[in-house]
């Protein structure tokens, strides 16, 4: 356990950041899962709407260093490829 006030504060801040990062990553995973479910069901309208929302979430996660930029790019590519294949 931290002994100094500064170390205690850093521990609190780190815990808050961990929970914030966990929530953001979870929302990205949930959005991707629901998008791929819509693609599998063949709902083109819903998939198009979810694609923009999912890409926004991925970009926010990458901007706040929850996801690496290359991983975010790969996820966005997978999303757009799945939606684009729905012809």
C-alpha positions as CSV (number, residue, x, y, z in Angstrom):
1,X,0.0,0.0,0.0
2,X,1.1,3.5,-0.7
3,X,2.5,5.5,2.2
4,X,2.9,9.1,1.0
5,X,0.0,11.3,0.1
6,X,1.3,11.6,-3.5
7,X,1.4,7.9,-3.9
8,X,-2.1,7.5,-2.5
9,X,-3.4,10.1,-4.9
10,X,-1.6,8.3,-7.9
11,X,-3.2,5.0,-6.8
12,X,-6.7,6.6,-6.8
13,X,-6.1,8.2,-10.2
14,X,-4.8,5.0,-11.7
15,X,-7.8,3.1,-10.4
16,X,-10.2,5.6,-11.9
17,X,-8.3,5.6,-15.2
18,X,-8.3,1.8,-15.3
19,X,-12.1,1.7,-14.8
20,X,-12.6,4.4,-17.5
21,X,-10.4,2.5,-20.0
22,X,-12.1,-0.8,-19.2
23,X,-15.5,0.8,-19.9
24,X,-14.4,2.4,-23.1
25,X,-12.9,-0.9,-24.4
26,X,-16.0,-2.8,-23.4
27,X,-18.2,-0.4,-25.3
28,X,-16.0,-0.8,-28.4
29,X,-16.3,-4.6,-28.1
30,X,-20.1,-4.5,-27.6
31,X,-20.6,-2.2,-30.6
32,X,-18.5,-4.4,-32.8
33,X,-20.4,-7.5,-31.7
34,X,-23.8,-5.9,-32.3
35,X,-22.6,-4.6,-35.7
36,X,-21.4,-8.1,-36.8
37,X,-24.7,-9.6,-35.6
38,X,-26.6,-7.1,-37.8
39,X,-24.4,-8.0,-40.7
40,X,-25.0,-11.7,-40.2
41,X,-28.8,-11.1,-40.0
42,X,-28.6,-9.1,-43.2
43,X,-30.0,-5.9,-41.8
44,X,-28.3,-3.4,-44.1
45,X,-29.9,-0.3,-42.6
46,X,-29.0,-1.1,-39.1
47,X,-25.5,-2.2,-40.0
48,X,-24.9,1.1,-41.8
49,X,-26.0,3.1,-38.7
50,X,-23.9,0.9,-36.4
51,X,-20.8,1.2,-38.6
52,X,-20.5,4.9,-38.0
53,X,-21.2,4.6,-34.3
54,X,-18.6,1.8,-34.0
55,X,-16.0,3.7,-35.9
56,X,-16.5,6.7,-33.6
57,X,-16.1,4.6,-30.5
58,X,-12.9,3.0,-32.0
59,X,-11.5,6.4,-32.8
60,X,-12.2,7.7,-29.3
61,X,-10.5,4.6,-27.8
62,X,-7.5,5.1,-30.0
63,X,-7.3,8.8,-29.2
64,X,-7.3,8.1,-25.4
65,X,-4.6,5.3,-25.9
66,X,-7.0,2.6,-24.8
67,X,-6.4,0.9,-28.2
68,X,-3.2,1.2,-30.2
69,X,-3.6,3.2,-33.4
70,X,-2.8,0.2,-35.6
71,X,-5.3,-2.0,-33.8
72,X,-7.9,0.7,-34.1
73,X,-7.2,0.9,-37.8
74,X,-7.5,-2.8,-38.2
75,X,-10.8,-2.9,-36.3
76,X,-12.2,-0.1,-38.5
77,X,-11.1,-1.9,-41.6
78,X,-12.9,-5.1,-40.4
79,X,-16.1,-3.1,-39.7
80,X,-16.1,-1.4,-43.1
81,X,-15.3,-4.6,-44.9
82,X,-18.1,-6.4,-43.3
83,X,-20.6,-3.6,-44.0
84,X,-19.3,-3.2,-47.6
85,X,-19.7,-6.9,-48.3
86,X,-23.5,-6.6,-47.7
87,X,-24.7,-6.2,-51.3
